[in-house]
Amino acid sequence: MEEQVMRNVRALPERKYYLLPIILTTLLGLASRKYGAFLPTFISTYAGDTLWATLVFWLIRVVFIKKPSRWVANRALVFAFSIEISQLYHAPWLDWRRNTTLGSLVLGHGFLWSDLACYSVGVALGFGIEKELQVRLGRTLLR
C-alpha cells in the first residue's frame, strides 16, 4: 500500500502537464455549444461530441498516469461508447438526470450513430496530441 502511495506522489508532477489540455478542451467544447450558431454547420454539429471524447481521454490519462497511451485510449473509447449506448435506456430517474446541465453534458439525451464516430475521432485526437507531445518533448514525461 505504501509503495502505491509513493508511486502516486511521484506521478503528481506528470499529471500537471494535463491541466492545460483539460482546461482548453473543456472551454472549446462548451464554446462549440454556446456559439454554435456562429460556426460552420459541420463544426457546430460534431465538435462538442468530439471534444467531449477528447476530454474523457485526458481525464482517464490523469487518473491512470502510468498506463500506456493505447490503454488509456481503449478505456476512453469504451467509456464514451457506453455512455452513448446508455442513451437507449430511458428510465424516469435517468431522464431527470439528463435534463440537468451537468447530466446533459455527461450523459447526453438520445442515441446517435454519428456520436460514435465523433467519439472515435475525439479519442484519436487526444491520443495523437499526446504522442506528438512525447515526440516534441523528446522524453517520456507523458506516457
JOLINHU-V97259 format. One line per field, one symbol per residue. ss: DSSP state (@ for helix, = for strand, . for the rest). psi: psi as a letter, one per 20 degrees, with the letter a starting at -180 (. if undefined). burial: I if it has 16 or more other ideal C-beta (glycine too) atoms within 10 Angstrom, else O. A space follows every 10 residues. Layout:
ss->???
psi->???
burial->???
This chain:
ss->.@@@@@@@@@ @@@@@.@@@@ @@@@@@@@@@ @@@@.@@@.. @@@@@@@@@@ @@@@@@@@@@ @@@.....@@ @@@@@@@@@@ @@@@@@.... .@@@@@@@.. @@@@@@@... ..@@@@@@@@ @@@@@@@@@@ @@@@@@@... ...
psi->ghggghghgh ighhhhiigg hggggggggh hhggkhhiqq ggghgigghg hghggggggh ghgmhiqqgh gggghggggg hggghiiipm qghghgghjr gghghgiagq pphhhhgghg ggghgggggg gghgghikrl hp.
burial->OOOOOOOOOO OOOIOOIIOO IIOOIIOOIO OIOOOOOOOO OOOOOIIIII IIIIIIIIII IIOOIOOOIO OIIOIIIOII IOIIOOIOOO OOOOOOOIOO OOOOIOIIOO OOOOIIOIII OIIIIIIOII OOOOOOOOOO OII
